[in-house]
Amino acid sequence: MEPTDTGKSDYFHRVVDCQWACPAHTDVPEYIRLIAQGQFTEAYMVNRESNVFPGILGRVCDRPCEPACRRGRIESKPVAICRLKRVASDNRDDVSALLPRAPEQKNGKRIACIGAGPASLTVANDLLPLGYDVTIFEQFAVPGGLMRTNIPAFRLPVNVLNEEIGYIVDMGADLRLSSPVESLRTMLDSGEFDAVFVGTGAPKGKELELPARRDSNRVHIGIAWLESVAFQHIDKIGERVLIIGVGNTAMDCCRTSLRLGAKDVKVMARKPRQFFKASEWELEDAEHENVHIIINRAPTRFVVEDGVLKGMMFEHLEYEMENGDIKSTRVLGEEFFPCDDVILAIGQENAFPWIERDIGIKFDKWDVPEVDKVTFQSTREGVFFGGDAAFGPKNIIWSVEHGHQAAISIHKYCCGVPVAERMPRGVSLSSRKMGMHEWSYKNEYNAAERRLVPHVGLIERFKKVNIEVELGFTAEQAALEVQRCLNCDVQTVFAAKLCIECDACIDICPVDCLTIAPNGSESQLRSRLKAPATNPLQALYVSSALPQTGRVMVKDEDVCVHCGLCAERCPTAAWDMQKSTIKIPHAEDESVTCPV
């Protein structure tokens, strides 16, 4: 193998698994270290550079970083990354003076953002400081999009939502509430805006067309029902509720039902648990509140008598599994489940009745606009999409990243620069060495188990619909959890010319991730490693030829825990611990200037 080229930004970025897995590439290890030092405000601002909504996402992020966490490879539970994000938000000082500001001199360009959800707000966050006039059109009387209408207040308090949205709007956005856009053609023909961003989400809940579906008014569409609860149009529900579907929306529906008076709530799942779309922690929270999840039941019809919903009939299914997949399905019989209300939470869809189909925006066979996955521009120049409106339902952090990328494209488009030309990512390395055996980070392994987040008691939490259930870590509890981070952004960097092949680093490595071996192909080197390379998706770090024997130093990045013992033990300083900082370009980094 050729020596590893660590100058490429993606190499060390991929080693920081949590940051690589985060769609917005938040610098997770850095903000955790700042929390460890009690620098909560600084940690909040590191978060805000990339994810824009630290307080919101510290509560409701889908946490793609946590399954990727290296800590989960050496024990069962990853670092509580998401909840540490909330710690920074809950304990910070006032950040008003630290936030970006819009300049007094505008650049003369006007941008329309349709929908006031996370994607549009991120676009505004990135473009307002560059001198753009940004107008946000929102159909409801309050901003936030699905963050407000579909995430219950017991998970995301209104004050947290208002505060972080306010940071963006207060930069000078023209927020037009109760202002639905009814015709994109009219907006484009007016010539008022230089570019348009569509961030309207996926606001249409999927239907379940079964016999007797229309015979009762006690069958609800999940996201529409949650919206009605959020706006206090609905404040009660029957005692027996069936939830159809087992995604995160279904979990919000079942837990909200309990707060509106339901006594018996069942979530009906067509398949076994390993196929559930809901996050495991969402399932655990629901089950802790005594929600019953019934697997292997496929709905067949509603049972309605004289206009009164009595329940639903289901087929009881049995699956034959092979290598984790369903090989065949067998119906064991039919079963009746009584209920007073049914909530359908089987998915969401895009809906664009206000976009004419003859204005240059192509729609695919699913009636979804064709959007470039890099630039987020539609087939009509100057019209961009992001968030759920672009590629269907995902989650808030994906919407934020879409907003960042769309803002880059909008900036380039308005400045007459090709939108596909993107600045490359950058990486810098800086040594953490402070002395012969001292490092400017805490490198010893802490065997502490993941801490449980405190919750409001079961009796207390049901007194109101808006009592926040998770209390979050205290600063003292966070001080223990942060010690579980392995500092994966502090890299082991090797200088082959200094190595004397004494094997000291190999002897001291606690996980046997280092090997000195004859060079060869990747498959050959993987077969020669001291510890088996079980994850071929993560790279081998390969040195140039060593001066003594011509062999190479090989490190399996998948196994390394960044403890620094190799660098401490090395008598020639061939190993060094260096922090890698990844620079992800945003609109402000683009070296283009819009003509005024």
MIPA-907099 format. One line per field, with one value per residue (C-alpha): y, x, z; residue in three letters. Coordinates in Angstrom, 1 decimal, decimal comma. Layout:
N
c2 Y	... .
c1 X	... .
c3 Z	... .
rest ALA	... .
//
This chain:
596
c2 0,0	3,6	5,7	7,2	10,7	12,5	15,8	14,8	16,3	13,2	10,9	12,2	13,3	9,7	8,7	11,1	8,8	10,9	14,0	12,1	10,6	13,9	15,3	18,9	17,5	19,1	19,1	16,7	16,0	19,7	20,8	17,8	18,9	22,5	21,1	19,1	22,4	24,1	26,4	25,9	29,1	28,2	24,7	26,1	28,3	25,5	23,6	26,5	26,9	23,8	22,7	26,2	24,9	23,4	23,7	22,2	19,4	18,7	17,4	16,0	15,2	11,7	11,2	9,6	10,4	8,0	4,7	5,7	6,6	4,7	4,2	1,8	-0,5	-1,2	-1,4	-1,4	2,3	5,2	8,6	10,6	13,1	14,5	15,1	16,8	19,2	20,1	20,6	23,3	25,0	24,8	26,1	28,8	32,5	35,0	34,5	37,5	39,4	36,3	35,7	36,7	40,1	41,4	44,4	47,8	47,9	45,3	43,7	44,5	40,8	39,6	35,9	34,3	31,3	29,5	27,8	28,8	25,3	24,4	24,4	27,9	29,2	27,9	29,5	32,8	32,3	31,9	34,6	37,5	38,2	38,4	41,3	39,6	40,6	37,4	37,2	34,1	33,1	30,9	29,6	29,4	32,2	31,0	29,9	26,6	24,2	20,6	21,4	23,2	21,4	17,7	17,6	17,7	20,3	17,6	16,8	20,3	23,3	26,3	28,7	26,8	26,8	30,5	31,5	29,8	30,8	34,3	34,4	34,1	36,2	39,0	39,3	41,1	38,5	39,7	37,0	37,0	34,8	33,6	34,1	30,9	31,0	30,0	30,3	30,0	31,3	34,5	34,9	34,3	36,5	39,4	39,7	40,7	38,0	37,1	33,5	31,3	28,6	26,0	24,5	23,5	20,0	16,9	18,1	15,4	12,3	9,1	7,6	4,0	3,2	0,3	-0,7	1,7	4,3	7,1	5,9	7,6	10,9	9,2	8,2	10,8	11,5	11,5	14,7	16,6	15,4	16,5	19,9	20,3	19,4	21,9	24,7	23,6	22,7	19,3	18,7	15,3	11,8	8,5	6,1	3,4	4,4	2,5	3,9	2,5	2,7	2,5	5,5	8,5	10,2	7,2	7,5	11,2	10,3	7,5	9,6	12,6	10,5	9,5	13,2	13,9	11,3	7,9	5,0	2,1	3,0	0,3	0,8	-1,7	-2,8	-4,9	-6,3	-7,4	-4,9	-5,0	-3,4	-0,5	2,9	4,6	5,3	2,9	5,6	6,8	3,3	3,0	6,2	5,2	1,7	3,3	5,2	1,9	2,1	-1,4	-2,2	-5,1	-6,7	-8,7	-7,2	-6,0	-3,8	-5,1	-3,0	-0,5	-1,7	1,0	0,5	3,2	5,8	4,8	3,4	0,1	-1,0	-2,5	-6,0	-7,2	-10,1	-11,9	-12,5	-14,9	-14,4	-16,8	-15,1	-15,7	-13,7	-11,0	-10,6	-11,8	-14,9	-15,6	-14,5	-16,6	-15,4	-17,1	-15,7	-12,5	-10,5	-7,7	-4,8	-2,5	1,3	4,7	6,5	5,5	7,6	6,8	7,4	5,4	8,0	11,5	12,8	16,0	18,2	21,0	22,1	25,7	24,9	25,0	22,1	24,3	26,8	24,8	22,7	19,0	16,5	12,8	9,9	10,3	14,0	15,1	17,9	16,9	18,4	18,3	16,5	18,8	22,2	21,7	23,6	22,5	22,2	25,9	28,1	30,2	27,9	25,7	23,1	21,7	19,7	17,2	19,2	18,2	14,4	13,4	13,0	12,7	14,8	18,2	17,9	16,8	19,9	22,1	20,7	21,1	24,7	25,2	23,8	25,6	28,9	28,3	27,7	30,7	33,0	31,7	32,0	35,6	36,5	34,9	32,0	28,4	26,8	23,5	24,9	24,2	25,0	21,9	20,9	21,6	19,9	21,2	19,3	20,7	18,9	18,3	17,7	19,8	17,9	14,4	12,8	15,5	16,3	19,2	16,8	14,1	10,9	8,1	5,7	6,1	2,9	4,8	3,5	5,8	7,9	7,8	11,1	12,1	12,2	13,7	11,0	9,1	10,7	14,3	14,2	13,5	16,5	18,8	18,2	20,5	19,3	18,5	14,9	14,8	17,0	16,8	16,3	18,7	20,2	17,7	14,7	16,0	16,2	12,4	11,6	13,8	11,6	8,7	10,5	9,0	12,2	10,7	14,0	13,8	11,7	9,4	10,9	8,9	10,1	7,1	8,6	8,8	5,2	2,8	-0,2	-0,9	-2,1	-0,1	1,3	-2,1	-3,5	-0,8	-0,5	-1,7	-2,7	-4,2	-1,8	-1,3	-3,7	-3,5	-5,7	-6,1	-4,0	-5,5	-5,0	-4,0	-7,5	-8,8	-6,1	-6,8	-10,4	-9,5	-7,3	-8,1	-7,7	-8,8	-6,0	-6,7	-3,4	-3,0	0,2	2,1	2,8	1,4	4,0	3,0	4,7	5,0	2,5	2,4	3,2	0,1	-2,8	-1,3	-2,6	-0,3	0,7	-0,1	1,0	-0,1	3,1	1,1	-0,4	2,6	4,3	7,4	6,9	8,3	5,6	4,9	8,6	8,5	5,4	6,2	7,1	9,1	10,9	9,2	9,1	12,4	13,2	15,9	17,4	17,3	20,2	19,8	23,0	22,6	25,6	27,5	30,5	32,9	31,1	31,4	33,9	35,6	39,0	39,9	43,0	45,7 .
c1 0,0	1,0	1,7	-1,5	-2,2	-3,4	-3,5	-6,8	-9,5	-11,7	-9,0	-9,0	-12,6	-13,6	-11,6	-13,7	-16,7	-19,3	-18,4	-18,4	-21,8	-23,4	-25,0	-23,9	-20,5	-20,6	-17,2	-18,4	-15,1	-14,2	-17,5	-17,3	-13,8	-15,2	-18,0	-15,4	-13,6	-16,9	-16,8	-20,5	-20,9	-17,9	-19,3	-22,7	-21,1	-19,0	-22,3	-24,0	-21,4	-22,8	-26,1	-27,6	-30,1	-28,1	-30,8	-33,4	-31,2	-29,9	-33,4	-34,8	-32,0	-32,2	-28,5	-26,8	-23,6	-24,2	-24,4	-21,1	-19,4	-16,1	-17,0	-19,8	-17,1	-15,5	-18,7	-22,4	-23,3	-21,9	-21,2	-24,4	-23,4	-26,9	-27,7	-24,3	-25,2	-28,2	-25,9	-24,0	-27,3	-28,8	-25,7	-24,4	-24,4	-26,2	-24,8	-26,4	-23,1	-21,5	-24,1	-23,5	-25,0	-26,3	-24,3	-25,9	-24,9	-27,0	-25,8	-29,0	-30,1	-33,5	-34,2	-37,5	-37,7	-41,0	-41,7	-40,2	-38,8	-35,2	-34,0	-35,3	-34,1	-30,6	-30,6	-31,5	-28,9	-26,2	-27,3	-28,3	-24,7	-23,7	-26,0	-28,9	-32,5	-34,3	-38,1	-39,6	-43,2	-44,9	-48,5	-49,0	-49,1	-45,8	-42,5	-40,7	-42,3	-42,6	-40,3	-43,3	-46,3	-45,1	-42,7	-44,7	-43,9	-43,1	-40,1	-39,3	-40,4	-41,8	-39,4	-36,4	-37,9	-38,7	-35,3	-33,3	-35,6	-35,4	-31,6	-32,1	-35,1	-33,7	-30,8	-33,2	-35,2	-38,6	-40,8	-44,3	-46,5	-50,0	-48,8	-49,0	-47,7	-50,5	-48,6	-44,9	-45,5	-46,9	-43,9	-41,4	-43,2	-43,2	-39,4	-39,3	-36,7	-33,4	-33,7	-36,3	-35,7	-38,5	-38,4	-42,0	-41,2	-43,3	-46,6	-49,0	-49,6	-50,2	-53,7	-54,8	-57,6	-59,3	-63,0	-65,1	-62,3	-64,7	-67,5	-66,2	-64,6	-62,5	-59,7	-56,9	-53,9	-50,9	-49,0	-52,3	-53,5	-50,2	-50,5	-54,0	-52,8	-49,9	-52,3	-54,7	-57,5	-57,6	-57,4	-58,8	-59,0	-60,8	-59,6	-58,6	-56,3	-54,7	-51,6	-51,0	-47,3	-44,1	-41,9	-41,0	-44,2	-46,1	-44,2	-45,1	-48,7	-49,0	-47,3	-49,4	-52,6	-51,7	-51,5	-54,9	-56,7	-56,1	-55,7	-55,0	-52,7	-51,4	-49,0	-49,7	-46,6	-46,8	-43,3	-40,9	-39,0	-35,8	-37,7	-39,1	-38,3	-38,6	-35,3	-34,7	-34,7	-38,1	-39,4	-38,0	-39,6	-43,0	-42,8	-41,7	-45,0	-46,8	-47,6	-48,1	-46,3	-48,0	-45,9	-46,8	-50,3	-51,4	-54,6	-57,4	-60,5	-62,1	-65,1	-67,8	-71,4	-74,0	-71,2	-69,4	-65,8	-65,6	-62,1	-60,0	-59,4	-55,9	-54,2	-51,9	-48,7	-45,8	-42,5	-39,8	-36,4	-33,2	-30,0	-32,0	-34,4	-38,0	-38,0	-41,8	-44,9	-47,8	-51,2	-52,1	-55,6	-57,6	-57,9	-60,0	-58,7	-61,3	-60,6	-62,2	-59,8	-57,3	-54,2	-52,5	-48,8	-47,6	-45,5	-45,4	-45,3	-44,4	-47,2	-46,8	-50,3	-49,0	-46,2	-47,5	-46,2	-45,3	-42,8	-39,7	-39,5	-39,6	-41,4	-40,6	-43,0	-43,7	-44,6	-41,5	-39,3	-36,0	-33,4	-29,6	-28,1	-25,1	-26,4	-30,0	-31,1	-34,2	-34,4	-35,4	-32,4	-32,8	-35,2	-33,7	-35,2	-34,0	-35,1	-38,0	-39,2	-36,2	-35,8	-38,6	-38,8	-35,6	-34,9	-33,9	-30,2	-30,4	-32,6	-30,0	-27,2	-29,5	-29,9	-26,2	-25,5	-28,5	-27,2	-23,8	-25,6	-27,9	-24,9	-23,1	-26,1	-26,8	-23,1	-23,1	-20,8	-21,5	-23,4	-21,7	-18,2	-17,8	-14,9	-13,1	-13,1	-9,9	-8,0	-5,3	-3,2	-1,8	0,3	-1,1	2,3	3,2	6,1	7,7	4,7	2,1	-0,7	-3,1	-6,1	-7,1	-6,0	-6,5	-9,4	-12,3	-14,3	-17,5	-20,8	-23,1	-25,2	-29,0	-30,7	-33,0	-36,7	-39,8	-41,8	-44,6	-47,3	-46,1	-45,4	-49,1	-50,5	-50,0	-49,4	-46,3	-44,3	-40,8	-40,1	-36,3	-34,6	-31,2	-27,9	-26,8	-23,3	-22,0	-23,5	-22,1	-18,7	-18,7	-20,2	-17,7	-14,9	-16,2	-15,2	-12,2	-11,0	-11,1	-10,1	-6,7	-4,9	-1,9	0,5	3,6	7,0	8,6	12,1	12,3	11,3	14,0	11,7	12,1	8,5	7,9	4,7	3,5	4,2	2,3	-0,8	-3,7	-5,8	-3,1	-3,9	-0,3	1,8	5,2	5,0	6,2	4,2	1,7	-1,8	-4,5	-5,9	-2,3	-1,7	-5,0	-4,0	-0,8	-2,2	-1,7	-5,4	-8,0	-9,2	-12,9	-14,2	-12,9	-14,9	-12,4	-8,9	-5,5	-3,0	0,2	3,6	6,3	9,1	10,9	14,6	15,9	14,2	11,9	8,8	5,9	4,0	0,4	-2,5	-6,1	-8,0	-11,1	-9,4	-7,4	-8,8	-6,5	-5,0	-1,6	0,4	2,3	3,4	4,3	6,4	8,2	11,9	12,3	9,0	8,1	4,5	2,8	-0,8	-2,2	-5,7	-7,3	-9,7	-11,9	-13,1	-16,5	-17,2	-20,4	-21,7	-19,6	-16,4	-17,0	-14,7	-17,3	-18,8	-22,2	-22,3	-24,5 .
c3 0,0	-0,6	2,5	3,9	2,6	5,7	3,8	2,4	4,6	4,7	6,1	9,7	9,4	8,9	12,0	14,1	13,7	15,5	13,5	10,2	11,0	11,8	8,7	9,7	10,9	14,3	16,1	18,8	20,6	20,8	22,4	24,9	26,0	26,5	28,6	30,6	31,3	32,4	29,3	28,4	26,4	24,2	23,8	22,7	20,1	18,7	18,3	16,7	14,0	12,3	13,8	14,4	17,0	19,9	22,5	20,2	18,9	22,4	23,1	19,9	17,5	15,9	17,1	14,1	15,9	18,8	16,9	15,3	18,6	19,1	22,7	21,6	20,2	23,5	25,6	25,0	25,3	23,4	24,9	25,5	22,8	22,2	25,9	26,4	23,7	25,9	28,9	27,0	26,1	29,6	31,4	29,0	29,5	27,3	23,8	22,1	21,7	20,2	17,4	13,8	12,8	9,6	8,2	7,9	4,2	2,3	-0,9	-2,8	-3,2	-1,9	-1,0	-0,3	2,0	1,9	5,2	8,5	9,4	10,2	6,6	5,8	9,1	8,4	5,0	6,7	9,4	6,8	4,3	6,6	7,8	4,2	3,5	2,0	2,6	3,6	3,6	5,3	4,4	7,0	6,7	10,5	13,0	14,6	13,0	13,5	11,0	12,1	15,0	16,5	15,1	15,3	18,3	21,5	24,1	26,7	24,5	23,2	25,3	23,5	25,2	23,8	20,3	20,5	21,7	19,1	16,3	17,6	17,3	13,6	13,0	15,1	12,7	10,5	8,7	7,4	8,9	7,4	9,5	8,5	4,9	2,9	-0,6	-3,0	-6,3	-6,9	-10,5	-9,1	-6,8	-9,5	-12,0	-9,6	-9,9	-6,2	-5,3	-6,8	-5,5	-3,8	-1,3	-0,6	2,9	3,4	4,8	4,2	5,6	4,3	6,4	4,6	4,5	5,2	2,8	4,4	4,6	6,9	6,9	6,2	8,5	11,7	12,6	15,3	12,8	12,7	10,6	13,0	11,9	11,5	14,9	16,6	14,9	16,3	19,8	19,4	18,5	21,3	18,8	20,4	24,2	24,8	23,3	24,1	26,8	24,3	21,4	18,7	16,9	13,5	12,6	14,6	13,6	15,7	14,9	16,2	19,5	19,8	19,1	21,7	24,4	23,6	23,8	27,4	28,3	26,8	28,8	27,2	29,6	27,2	24,3	21,9	19,0	16,2	14,3	11,1	11,6	14,4	16,5	14,5	11,6	13,6	12,2	15,6	17,5	20,3	22,9	21,6	22,0	25,5	26,6	25,3	26,9	30,2	30,1	29,7	26,0	24,7	21,4	19,6	16,8	13,7	13,3	9,8	9,8	7,6	8,3	10,7	12,7	12,9	14,1	13,6	13,0	16,2	16,0	17,9	16,9	14,2	12,8	12,2	10,6	13,0	11,0	11,5	9,7	8,6	9,0	7,2	7,9	9,5	6,5	6,1	3,9	4,0	5,8	7,1	8,4	11,6	11,9	12,4	15,7	16,9	19,0	20,6	20,6	20,8	18,5	15,8	14,9	11,6	11,8	8,8	7,1	5,6	2,0	0,2	-1,0	-3,5	-4,7	-4,9	-7,4	-11,0	-13,1	-16,1	-14,7	-15,4	-12,2	-13,1	-10,9	-10,8	-10,9	-7,2	-7,8	-6,0	-7,5	-9,1	-6,9	-7,3	-4,3	-4,1	-5,0	-3,9	-7,0	-8,9	-12,7	-12,7	-12,0	-8,9	-7,2	-4,4	-2,1	1,2	4,2	3,9	0,9	-1,1	-0,6	1,7	5,5	7,4	10,6	11,8	11,6	7,9	7,3	8,8	6,6	3,6	4,6	4,8	1,4	-0,2	1,2	-0,5	-3,8	-3,4	-2,6	-5,7	-7,9	-6,8	-7,5	-10,9	-10,0	-11,0	-8,1	-8,5	-7,8	-4,1	-1,8	-0,7	3,0	4,9	7,7	10,1	12,6	15,8	18,4	21,8	23,3	26,4	27,8	27,7	29,2	29,3	26,8	26,6	26,7	29,2	27,6	30,2	29,7	32,1	32,6	33,7	32,4	30,5	32,8	32,7	32,0	34,9	34,1	35,7	37,7	35,9	38,0	37,7	34,0	33,0	34,9	31,9	28,2	28,2	31,2	29,9	30,7	30,4	33,0	31,3	33,0	35,7	35,3	37,9	36,1	32,8	34,4	34,7	31,3	29,4	30,7	28,6	25,4	23,7	22,0	18,6	17,0	18,7	16,1	16,3	13,8	12,8	11,4	9,8	9,6	13,4	14,1	15,3	15,3	19,0	19,2	22,4	21,0	19,9	23,4	25,2	23,0	25,1	22,1	19,8	16,9	15,9	13,7	12,0	8,9	5,4	3,0	0,6	-0,7	1,7	2,1	2,8	5,4	7,1	7,4	9,1	11,8	15,5	16,1	13,4	11,2	11,5	10,0	6,4	6,0	8,2	6,9	7,7	8,6	6,7	7,0	4,4	4,5	7,9	7,7	9,4	7,6	4,9	6,7	7,4	10,5	10,2	12,5	12,3	12,8	13,8	16,9	18,1	21,2	21,0	24,4	23,4	25,1	21,9	21,8	25,5	25,2	21,9	22,7	19,5	19,3	16,1	17,4	18,2	19,3	17,1	17,1	13,6	12,9	10,0	8,2	6,6	4,3	4,7	2,6	4,6	3,5	-0,2	-1,7	-3,9	-3,7	-5,0	-7,1	-5,5 .
rest MET	GLU	PRO	THR	ASP	THR	GLY	LYS	SER	ASP	TYR	PHE	HIS	ARG	VAL	VAL	ASP	CYS	GLN	TRP	ALA	CYS	PRO	ALA	HIS	THR	ASP	VAL	PRO	GLU	TYR	ILE	ARG	LEU	ILE	ALA	GLN	GLY	GLN	PHE	THR	GLU	ALA	TYR	MET	VAL	ASN	ARG	GLU	SER	ASN	VAL	PHE	PRO	GLY	ILE	LEU	GLY	ARG	VAL	CYS	ASP	ARG	PRO	CYS	GLU	PRO	ALA	CYS	ARG	ARG	GLY	ARG	ILE	GLU	SER	LYS	PRO	VAL	ALA	ILE	CYS	ARG	LEU	LYS	ARG	VAL	ALA	SER	ASP	ASN	ARG	ASP	ASP	VAL	SER	ALA	LEU	LEU	PRO	ARG	ALA	PRO	GLU	GLN	LYS	ASN	GLY	LYS	ARG	ILE	ALA	CYS	ILE	GLY	ALA	GLY	PRO	ALA	SER	LEU	THR	VAL	ALA	ASN	ASP	LEU	LEU	PRO	LEU	GLY	TYR	ASP	VAL	THR	ILE	PHE	GLU	GLN	PHE	ALA	VAL	PRO	GLY	GLY	LEU	MET	ARG	THR	ASN	ILE	PRO	ALA	PHE	ARG	LEU	PRO	VAL	ASN	VAL	LEU	ASN	GLU	GLU	ILE	GLY	TYR	ILE	VAL	ASP	MET	GLY	ALA	ASP	LEU	ARG	LEU	SER	SER	PRO	VAL	GLU	SER	LEU	ARG	THR	MET	LEU	ASP	SER	GLY	GLU	PHE	ASP	ALA	VAL	PHE	VAL	GLY	THR	GLY	ALA	PRO	LYS	GLY	LYS	GLU	LEU	GLU	LEU	PRO	ALA	ARG	ARG	ASP	SER	ASN	ARG	VAL	HIS	ILE	GLY	ILE	ALA	TRP	LEU	GLU	SER	VAL	ALA	PHE	GLN	HIS	ILE	ASP	LYS	ILE	GLY	GLU	ARG	VAL	LEU	ILE	ILE	GLY	VAL	GLY	ASN	THR	ALA	MET	ASP	CYS	CYS	ARG	THR	SER	LEU	ARG	LEU	GLY	ALA	LYS	ASP	VAL	LYS	VAL	MET	ALA	ARG	LYS	PRO	ARG	GLN	PHE	PHE	LYS	ALA	SER	GLU	TRP	GLU	LEU	GLU	ASP	ALA	GLU	HIS	GLU	ASN	VAL	HIS	ILE	ILE	ILE	ASN	ARG	ALA	PRO	THR	ARG	PHE	VAL	VAL	GLU	ASP	GLY	VAL	LEU	LYS	GLY	MET	MET	PHE	GLU	HIS	LEU	GLU	TYR	GLU	MET	GLU	ASN	GLY	ASP	ILE	LYS	SER	THR	ARG	VAL	LEU	GLY	GLU	GLU	PHE	PHE	PRO	CYS	ASP	ASP	VAL	ILE	LEU	ALA	ILE	GLY	GLN	GLU	ASN	ALA	PHE	PRO	TRP	ILE	GLU	ARG	ASP	ILE	GLY	ILE	LYS	PHE	ASP	LYS	TRP	ASP	VAL	PRO	GLU	VAL	ASP	LYS	VAL	THR	PHE	GLN	SER	THR	ARG	GLU	GLY	VAL	PHE	PHE	GLY	GLY	ASP	ALA	ALA	PHE	GLY	PRO	LYS	ASN	ILE	ILE	TRP	SER	VAL	GLU	HIS	GLY	HIS	GLN	ALA	ALA	ILE	SER	ILE	HIS	LYS	TYR	CYS	CYS	GLY	VAL	PRO	VAL	ALA	GLU	ARG	MET	PRO	ARG	GLY	VAL	SER	LEU	SER	SER	ARG	LYS	MET	GLY	MET	HIS	GLU	TRP	SER	TYR	LYS	ASN	GLU	TYR	ASN	ALA	ALA	GLU	ARG	ARG	LEU	VAL	PRO	HIS	VAL	GLY	LEU	ILE	GLU	ARG	PHE	LYS	LYS	VAL	ASN	ILE	GLU	VAL	GLU	LEU	GLY	PHE	THR	ALA	GLU	GLN	ALA	ALA	LEU	GLU	VAL	GLN	ARG	CYS	LEU	ASN	CYS	ASP	VAL	GLN	THR	VAL	PHE	ALA	ALA	LYS	LEU	CYS	ILE	GLU	CYS	ASP	ALA	CYS	ILE	ASP	ILE	CYS	PRO	VAL	ASP	CYS	LEU	THR	ILE	ALA	PRO	ASN	GLY	SER	GLU	SER	GLN	LEU	ARG	SER	ARG	LEU	LYS	ALA	PRO	ALA	THR	ASN	PRO	LEU	GLN	ALA	LEU	TYR	VAL	SER	SER	ALA	LEU	PRO	GLN	THR	GLY	ARG	VAL	MET	VAL	LYS	ASP	GLU	ASP	VAL	CYS	VAL	HIS	CYS	GLY	LEU	CYS	ALA	GLU	ARG	CYS	PRO	THR	ALA	ALA	TRP	ASP	MET	GLN	LYS	SER	THR	ILE	LYS	ILE	PRO	HIS	ALA	GLU	ASP	GLU	SER	VAL	THR	CYS	PRO	VAL .
//
